[in-house]
Amino acid sequence: MMKRIGMLTSGGDCQALNAAMRGVVKSLSSNLNELEVYGFYEGYKGLIYGNYRLLTAKDFSGILTMGGTILGTSRQPFKLMRTPDENGLDKVEAMKHTYHKLRLDCLVILGGNGTQKTANLLREEGLNIIHLPKTIDNDIWGTDVTFGFQSAINIATEAIDCIHTTAASHNRVFIVEVMGHKVGWLTLYAGVAAGADIILLPEIPYDIEKVVKAIQKRSQAGKGFTILAVAEGAISKEDAKLSKKEYKEKLKKRKYPSVSYEIAARIQERTGSEVRVTVPGHTQRGGSPCPYDRVLCTRLGAAAGKLILKEDYGYMVGMINGETKKVPLEEVAGKLKMVEPDSKMVQEAKLIGISFGD
């Protein structure tokens, strides 16, 4: 039996993309007489402009522990997929042309929400698609966990851990800004894991007065420092009332580099405390995948391989209650998995005294 598959990684990178690709290829090569794997460079860009190469077994050797992606990646916004490029090229038709020219049996696409929407568009256009859920944000609907999430938690947690020791030495307020524009899973998990005193998430608009009260309460209890884990998309109650358009306009005029610096200034004004901001930034996407992600990717990759062997296409492979499951792409594409403000985890965090500024 012979199979020809295409692979691409799209959107923001993360630690376990190589591990996931390796899982797919190893499961297929172990069960097929002949396998051809075409790797597309820089995500959908490679598929649109025919920038690819035939990968060999050697390409997938030794990459389980390697961060980033051997294929490179790029962001190709879903909303522009139907818009011709600067030379008038129809991107969707170009992707279909490349797929058919290589006589692919299927295309394995690794990526987050935007990537998934384009993957579903290609499925609707008649291509055989398998999607693997990658993002440090853990915001993909239909899977309990995405790969990259646990590795990013480890890095963000370590950043807050390191701040803990210096904060205790200096009696200061420290803010650690964690990645996550629309959802706060990463900030929530890293904040709880590292013992942050205040956690601010996009899903739970904060009241600066309540944030200040939480800091003052700690000071009155003789605790000299406070640590805030703040998602980069954290939003105040006043701003949450604005329309999307109004909020975007307000952000354009903001004099601070990010929300954390604005919060720091407001805390300093009200308390007179010294406030320091730390932004781990892209370190959260970097380095080697943690052991949990290596196992997760190997399992998701193997499950994807099984679907390809059965010629069962049009699915995302998710992890649900500890088991790999196929989830119809059309049911999940474009749906964000948010932190519920009254979820058990938030309630339990509040029980141990963590403030969410609400």
Secondary structure, DSSP 8 states (H G I E B T S, - for coil): -EEEEEEEE-SS--TTHHHHHHHHHHHHHTT-SEEEEEEETTTHHHHHHT-EEEE-GGGGTT-TT--S-TT------GGGTTS--TT---HHHHHHHHHHHTT-SEEEEEE-HHHHHHHHHHHHTT--EEEEEB-TT--BTT-S--BTHHHHHHHHHHHHHHHHHHHHHHT-EEEEEES-SS--HHHHHHHHHTT-SEEEBTTB-B-HHHHHHHHHHHHHTT---EEEEEETT--BHHHHTS-HHHHHHHHHH--SSSHHHHHHHHHHHHH---EEEE--GGGGG-S---HHHHHHHHHHHHHHHHHHHTT--SEEEEEETTEEEEEEHHHHTT-B----TT-HHHHHHHHTT-B---
